[in-house]
């Protein structure tokens, strides 16, 4: 394989709260980014609730919409990580808003006429205090794949607390043998696939 390119990742932390509050989903997203760094992937975390992103299904809803700046960072990244809490068994409303904004990419193409998100890899990190992580992964995976993102094996990591419990992931302490192990596997596979696609892009269809 030719020389490995430098890869970038973007984590979109989809907590309902702004960064004035601690966030378990952002914490897990940062852990994914740390694990990706072990595979020479650089990146950053954005708390979507801070950014003035408007509801809509276009690339720019106007009037100070924060999405175009986020979109630029997604276009510059090789790996996109959606980090979301579970609310009522569903991805957060912020995560759903992100997916709705990404829907516009179905109509956007690159210089080769391919969907704009081709050659990008997606992963999902989920936290909550109820069963439902697999359901949330399934919803977000399908939406991201529809838009054009590729999914590596084991593209999801998660932590769920005891049913009807009150302990958040950020308060639960390190989980190196469970969530931590899954996060490391996610990072290794996502970085590998992103590196392959950076060197050998999908052909124009």
Secondary structure, DSSP 8 states (H G I E B T S, - for coil): ------EEEEEEE--SS-TTS--HHHHHHHHHHHHHHTTTEEEEEEEGGGTT--SSSSS--SSS-SHHHHHHHHHH-SEEEEEEEEETTEE-HHHHHHHHHHGGGGG-B-TTSSBTTTT-EEEEEEEESSS-HHHHHHHHHHHHHHHT-EEEEEEEEEEE-STT----HHHH---TTTHHHHHHHHHHHHHHHHHHHHHS-----
